[in-house]
Amino acid sequence: MEEIRDEIKELLAMRQYTTLRQKLAEMNETDVAGLLEQLEEADMLKIFRILPKDLAADVFSYLEVEHQQLIITSLSEKDAAGIIDNLMADDATDLLEEMPANIVKKILANASPDTRRDINHLLRYPEDSAGSIMTVEYVDLKENLTVEEAIARIRKVGLDSETINICYVLDAQRHLLGTVALRYLLLSQPDEIIGDIMHENVISLHTLMDQEEAAAQFKKYDFTSMPVVDNENRLVGIVTVDDIVDILEEEATEDIEKMAAIVPSDKPYMRTGVLETYKKRIPWLLLLMISATFTGQILHHFEAALSVCTALTMFIPMLMDTGGNAGGQASVTVIRGLSLGEISYRDTLRVIWKETRVALLCGVTLAAANFAKLMLFDRVDIAIAAVVCLTLVAAVLIAKLIGCTLPVLAKRLGFDPAVMASPFITTLVDALSLLVYFRFAVAILGL
């Protein structure tokens, strides 16, 4: 790619625009988009204007949003509207949602009536719903058509459709009756009726279904596209697998950021400013810092015990870290299960029972290994070793129970389970582990 980029830049510098245009026309549109994004803004705009009109629209759809906005704002209103007209309606809607209202108004004023209608239709659905990510470009057929007539219609409208692999059979009121795959049409006799060969057991999405749930349906049924219907089972659009891939990436990124105690951002890391990154991180850091003061209060409360037996101090970091790690393991596992639909609220008791057994096995193993270390290397009093090892078992048990229950409860209350991930759980487990540690110390050592 670097060699091609250098060649393109050289042709541009030498103003060999005809050769450059031919070179770009021979490339895949995805590769051209990747190439443009590696260039300086001025060169990117020059090359985009050189592209053939049809290729320009295809390349545009693969660019990052910020580059799309840069190009759209640099074009004349008429040229910008031409680009929007050639985009799929869902891609055009996603772009316009990110742009200032005054620019959107000017672009739509010059766009075709069909484009304006489709975009306005998609904009009315809630964000992150199946209706907001669907496209209205699909092939629909009437049930009384023959196979020959259906193929003729596909030839007529298929070029402007998102996909022609699956065609949707509708009645006069646009109710979804069934689907028929293109391969069945090609293999059927020309005089066969669509209503006789269509697949009637159609699995569809609702316009208001959450996009994450829609993605789960794609995974469950292994489809490349799914119809979207309204309350009256009328077909209003389709969602294709390329949109689902984007959603899965978006949702995974959001969960990872929440699990790291960061307010989710919709911008790539390298394109997020320092101040914006600071604003995303500082709220959780402040909250966790304030909540961590409970740990300090516990240490202060047992200060007298620590002064009598200073050896207890050296084991505090190990106990807190082990508890936090154990809680993090449980929380990540449960959060993943919740996101995949493998765990629900009714499974809470089963999850607790499983994690309790795992915690006891892990805790006893860690305590045994730690006891051997304390006796052979640290050479501490056996009573102190007992305090540390008992606390270790209790800390792991507490951590895993908290780590497995908080995400489930958060999901039940309507919160994102990822919020209850490692940083929050670690802070809570640290305080409880310390409390248990000193209670054991007081009871066993008589402090």
N, C-alpha and C positions, 0 to 999 in steps of 0.2 A: 504493500500500500504506500510506503514511503517513496518508492521509485515512481509510482504513478503520480503521487502528489507533486513531486519535484518536476515531473514532465509537464503536468498541467500548469504549474506555476510558471514554468519556462515558456510555454506556449502563450500564456496570458501576457507575460512581460514582453514577448515579441509581437504581440497583437495579431497572432495567427488564429483569428476567431473561427474561421471556417474549419480548419483542422481540429481546433479545440472542440467545436460543436460535434463534429463527426466522432471524435474520440469518446466524448461523454455519452453520445447516443448508443455506442456499442457496449456500454457498461450497464450492469444491473442497477436499478434505481436505488436500492438499499446501499450499495457501495458508493454511489454518487453522493448520497446524503452523508454517509460517513466521511467521505472525502471533503465535502464542503465544511463540515464541522471542525476540521483540522486547520482550516485556513483563517487568515485574518478577516475581520468583518467586511472590509472594503472589497477584498478579493472574492469573498463568498457572494456578495451582492452582484458583482460583475459577472461571475460565472453563472449564477442563477438566471440572470437576464439573457444569457447566451443560450440556455437550454431550449430545446424544442418545447412547444407549449404543452403537449401531452406528457412528455417526460417531466417537465417542471412540476406539474400537479402531482405526479406519482412521487417524485423526490421530496416534495414539500411535506407529504404526509408522514415521511420517515424522520423528519428533522425534530430536534428537541423543541419544546414549546417556546423557549426564549428566542431561538433562532427563527422560528416561524413568525413570531411577533416582529422581530427585526426586519424580516423580508417584507411582510405585509405592510408595515408602516413606511417602508421605503418605496413601495410601488404606488402608482396612481390608483385612485379609487376604482377606476374601471378595471385595471389589471388585477388589483387585489380581489375584486368581486369575481373575476374570471377564475382565479385560483380557488376561491371558496366554492364556486359552482362545480368545479371538477373534483372536489373532495367528497368522500362519503359523508352523509349527513351527521353521523355521530362524531367523526373526526373534526368536522367543521364546528360543531357545537362545542366540543371540548376546547378548541382554540379560542373561539369567541368568548367563552366564559372567563378566560384569563385576561382578556383585553379590556382597555378602558371603554366606557359606555359610548363616548363620543365617536371613537374609531369604529366600534361595532355598528353604530347607527349609520355611518357613512357607507360602510361596506355593504350592509344589508340593503341600503337604498339603491345600490347599483347591481345587486345580485338578482338572479332570475326569480320570478314569483314562486316557482317550485322549491327553490333552495330556501327562500324566506319561510315558506310554509313548513317545510320539514324541520328547519332549525327552531322555529317558534314552537313547533309541536314537541320537540325534545326538551326544550328549556322549561317546560311547565312541570316536568316531573322532579321529585325531590332528589337532591344530590345523593349519590351513592346508592341509588335504586336501580333496578333492572331497566326501568323506563329511561333513565338518564344515560345509559350506556348502549342502548340498542340502536340499530340503524333501521331506517324505513325503506332501504333499497333491497328488495327481495323479489323473488318471482312467485306470483300467486296465480293459481289456475282455478277455473270453474269445474265442478264435478261432472258436468255434462259434455265437456270437451272430449274429442278423440285424441289418441296419442299423437297423431299427425298434426292436429291443430295445436296441441300443447307444445310440441317441439318448435312449431312455427312461432309461437308466442315467446318461447325462450330465446330464439334467435333475435326477436325484435327488442326485448327488454333486458336480456341477460347481460349485455355489455355494461349497463349502468347499475347492475346489481352487485351487492357485496359477495354473494355466492350463488351458484346455480346448481350445486350438488344436490340440494334438497329443495323441492318446490312445495308450496303450501296450498292446499285445496280449500276454497272458501265457497260459501253459498252467497245468495244475492245480498244478504245483510252483513257480509264479511265475517260470519262466524267461522271459526276454524273447524273444519270437518276431518281433515287428515293430511298426510304428507305423502309425497311420492319422490323417490330418488331418481336422479337423472339416468342412472344406469338401467333402472327398470323400464324407463321410457324408451331407451335405445334398444332394449331387448324385447319389447312388446310389439305386438302387431299394430300397424298404423290405425286400424279401425276400432281398436279396443277403447272402451270408455274409461276416463280417469277415475270416476267413482267406483269402478269395479276393481281397479288394481291398486288403489291408494291404501296406505296404512292408516287405519282408523284410531288405533290406540296411541294418541299423541300426548307426549309429555311436554308441558309448556311452563313458562315462567309468568308470574304476574308483574304488571308494571310497577307496583310498589314494593316488590320483594327486594330485600337488601342485596347489594351486589355480592357480598361475601357468601350469602346463601345461594345465590345464583351460581357462583363459582363451584360450590359444593355439589350442585346438581350436575354440572358438567363433568365433574370428577366421578360422580356416582354412575352416570349413564354412558360416559365416554363418548359424548357427542362432539361434533365440530361446530354445530350451530343449534340454537333452540329458539322456538317462537315465543313471543311475548304477547300476552292477551290482557284485555281489560276485565272488568267485573262481569261483563256479559259474554265472555269468551270470544270477543272479536279480536282478530289479529291486528296489532298496531305496529309490530316491528319484529326484528330478530336480533339475537345476541350471538356473536361469532367467537370462536375460540381465541382469536388474536386479542380481543378485548379482555377475555378472561385471564390470559397470561399477564396482561398489564395489571389487572386487579390483584392477582395473586402476589405479584411483586410489590405492589403498593401496600397490601395488607401485611405482608411479611415484614417489610421495612418498618411499618408503623408499629407492629408488635415488638420488634427488636428494639426500637427507640424507647418505647414505653417500659420495656423490661430493663433498660439501662437508665431509667429515670430521666428521660429526655422528652420534652414536649414534641410530638411528631411534626416533621416538616415535609413539605411536598417538593422541596428543591434538592438537587444533588449537592453533596457535601462541598465540592470545589466552587459551587456557584452560590453558596450561602455566606453572607458577610459575617465578619467577626461579631459585630453588635447583635445581629440576628441570632447567631449561634449562642451568644451569651444569654439572650432573652429566653431561648428554648431550654437552657440548662439550669439557670439560676433558681427558678421557683422550686424545683424538686430538691436541689441542694440545700436551700434554706429550710425547707420542710424537714428533710432528713437530719440536718444539723440540729434543729430544735428538738426533734424527737430523740436524738442521741443524747440529749442532756439527762434523760432518765438514767442512762448508764453511769454518768458522773454522779448523780444523786445516790445511786446504790453504792458506789465506791466510797462516797463521803459517809454514808450511813454506817458502813462497816470499817471505817478507818481505824478504829480502835483494835479490831480483830487483826487487821493487816499489820499494825505496828507490833503486835505480840508475836505473830508468826509471819515474818516477812517472806518466807519461802513460798507462801501462797501466791504472791504477786507474779512470780515468773511463769506461772501456768495460765494466767488470765488470757493472754493473746491466743494461745493454742486452743483453749476451750471456746473462745468467741469465734475464731476462724473456722473451727470444725463445725460448730453449730450453724454458722452462716452458710458454709458450703453444703451441709446436709439439707438445709431448708431450700437452698437454691436448686439442688437436684430435684427435690420433690415438686417444687413449684413449676419449674420448666417442663417437667414431664406431664404434669396435670394440665398446664396451660396449652401444651401441644395437643393433648387429648381432647380438650374442650374445643379448640379451633378446628379439629378434624371431625368433630361430632362423635368421637369414640367414648366420651364421658359426658354425662348429664347430671342434673341435680339429684335425681333419684338414685344415682350410683354413689352418693356421698359416703354412706356407711361402708360399702364395699371398698371404696378407695381408702377410707380411714383404717379399716381392718388390714388391708394389704400393706399400707405404709407403716402401720404399727409393727407388723412382723418383720418388715425390711429394716425398720429402725432398730429393733432389738438385736437382730443379727449383726447389723453394721456397728451398733454401739458396743456390743459385747466384744466383737473382734478388735475394734479400736482400743477398747479398755484393756484387753489382754495384752495387746502389743505395747501399749503405753505403760502398763504395769511392769512389764519386763524391762523396758527402758529406764523407768524410775528406779528400779531395784539394782540393775547392773551398771548403769552409767551415772545417773544423777545421785544415787545412793541416799535417797531421802528416807525419812521415817515411814514405816509401813502405814501409819495412820494417815499421813499426808497423801501417800499414794492411794489409799482407799478413798479419800475425799475426791481426789482428782479423777479417778477412774469411775466412781459412781456418778460424778457430775457429767463426765463424758457420755455415759449411757443415757442419762436424763436429758442432756442437751441435744443429743441426736434425735431422741424420741420426740421432744418438744418441737424441735426444728422441722422434722418431717411432718408432724401433725399440722403445724401451722402452715407449712408450705403446700400441703395438699388440700386443706380446707378453705383457706382465704380466697384462692382463685375461683373455687366452685361457688362460694357465697357471693363473691363479686359478680359472677355471671348471673346468679339467681336474682340479684338486686338490680340488674340492668347495667352494670359497669363492665368495662373491658377487663378481663382477667389478667391481661398483661401488666396492668397497673400494680397488681399485687405480686410483683416479681422480686427478684433478688435484693435490690437495695432496701425496699420497704421491709421485707421479711427478715433480712439480715439485721436491721436495726432493732426490730422487735425481739428476735431470738437472742441477740447480744445481751439485752437487758434481762431477759428471763434466765439465761444461762448464768449470768453473774449472781442473780438472786438465789438460784438453786445452789450454786457453788458455795456461797457464804452460809446458807442454811445448813448444808452438809458439814461445813467446817465448824460451825458453832455446835452442832449436835455431836460430831465425832471427836473433835479436838477439845471441846469444852471451853471455847474462847468467850 
